[in-house]
Amino acid sequence: MDPRVKRTITKLEQQKEKKTNEKKKIEQELSEINADLKKLYAFKSNQDKLQSAIDQFYEPVKEENTDEHSESVYHV
C-alpha cells in the first residue's frame, strides 16, 4: 500500500475518534442542560401557581378595603 494512503487513513481515523469523543462530551453537556431546564420549568410552574394563589387570596382584601377589618389590616 502506498505510504501516503496509509498515513491519510491513519490521520482520518484519528480525526474521527477525536470528533466522536467531542460529540459524546457535547451530548453529555446537553443532557445535563436539559435536566436543569426541566427542573427550572417545573419550579417556574410551581412558583406561578403559588403567585396566583397569593393574588387570589389578597384580591378580596383590595376590593373590600372600606370595611373595618380591612382598614385595621392596612393601618397596623
N, C-alpha and C positions, 0 to 999 in steps of 0.2 A: 504494500500500500504506500502511496505517496506520503511522505512525512508531513507535507503541508496539509493534506486532508485529515490526517490523524490529529495534528495539532488543532485544527479548526474544530473537529468533532469534540476533542477534549475541552477546548475553550467554551464551546457552546453548551456542553453538558454542565460545566461549572456555573455558567451564567444561569442556566435553567434551574439548577439546585439553589443558587443564591436567591433567585426571584421567587421560587417556590417557598423558601423559608420566610422571605419578606411577606409573601401573601398570607402565610399562616399567622404571622405576627399581627398583620393588619386585621385579619378576620377575628383574632382573639380580642384585639382592642375594640373592634366594632361590637363584638358580643358584649363586652363589659359596658360600653357606652349604652347599648340598647337596654341592658339590665338596669342601669342607673336611670335612664329615661323612663322606663316602665314604673320604677319606684316613685319617681318625681311626679309623673302624671297621676298616679294613684293618690299621692299626697295632696296634689293640687285639687283633685276632685273632692277629697275629704274636706280640705280647707274651704272650698267653695260651698259645700253643703253646710258646714258649720257656720260660715259667714251668713248664709241665707237664713239659717235658724236663728242666729243672733238678730238679724234685721227684722225677722218676723216677730221675735219676742219684744223688741223695743218699738216696733211700729205702732201698736195701740197706745203706748205712752205718749208718743208725739201727737196723736190725734186727740187725746183726752187731757191735754196739759192744763185745762182750765178747772178740772175737779180738784178737790182738796188733797187727795193722795198724791197726785202728780205734782202739785205745787210743792208739797212737802219734800218730795224726792228731789226736785230741782233746787230747792233752797236749803239743802242740808249743809 
